Amino acid sequence: MMFGYSDDWWTVLFVPALLWFPFGPIAMGATGWWCAHSPGLRPRLWSWLLPALPVGAMAANLVLPWERVSRNEWLDDFLGFLWVYIGAITVLPWLLGDGITRPARALRARRAGHGSV
């Protein structure tokens, strides 16, 4: 029992979810950069594990009240969650980090190769 309520253990899950909103794009952009810079399983695994807790906690909050699923506005909430939390905060920064780093590295390698020939 934290703060006097029996269900306050959910706070432990929602604190990372609330911090994911401002800092998640930075973290996902960094993992996208990391994936573009170093090959292997480790950076790709961290790209999946890092957002698992915050995005999973928010998804559980959206899905767990099963009574809401039968109402029509649940679909709008779910689509908004997909667009904002998964698309804009998690996937898009990763794609930008990876997508900007790969061409920049290729261009830099191309310039370095032509300069030495």
Secondary structure as UniProt FT lines:
FT   TURN            3..4
FT   TURN            6..9
FT   HELIX           10..37
FT   HELIX           41..49
FT   TURN            50..51
FT   HELIX           52..63
FT   HELIX           66..69
FT   HELIX           73..81
FT   HELIX           82..91
FT   HELIX           92..116
//
